[in-house]
Amino acid sequence: MTSRSLKRRWLRTKMALSQTIDHILDINRRRKALSAAPDYAKSQEAIEEELKVLNRIADQQARLLRKYEMNMAQSNS
C-alpha cells in the first residue's frame, strides 16, 4: 500500500470515528431528556441497542486507526 493511500485511509477512518463518537454523545444527550417520557422503558431498550452497535463500530474504527498509524510509522522508518 502506498504512503498516500495509507494516509487517505487513515484520514477517512479518523473522520468516521469522530462522527461515530459525536453520534454516541448525541444519543447520550437524548437519553437524558428521554427520562421524562411516558414510554421510557421501550425507548430505553432501542437506545441501548443502538449504543451497543455504535460502541462496537467505534472500537473497530479505533483499532483500524492504530493499525494505519503503525503501518505509517513503519513505512517512514
ZIMO-V456316 format. One record per backbone hydrogen bond with DSSP energy under -1.0 kcal/mol. NH is the residue of the N-H (numbers start at 1). CO is the residue of the C=O. If there is no record, write none. Layout:
BEGIN
nh=[NH	NH]
co=[CO	CO]
END
This chain:
BEGIN
nh=[6	7	8	9	10	11	12	13	14	15	16	17	18	19	20	21	22	23	24	25	26	27	28	29	30	31	32	33	34	37	43	44	45	46	47	48	49	50	51	52	53	54	55	56	57	58	59	60	61	62	63	64	65	66	67	68	69	70	71	72	73	74	75	76]
co=[2	3	4	5	6	7	8	9	10	11	12	13	14	15	16	17	18	19	20	21	22	23	24	25	26	27	28	29	30	34	39	40	41	42	43	44	45	46	47	48	49	50	51	52	53	54	55	56	57	58	59	60	61	62	63	64	65	66	67	68	69	70	71	72]
END
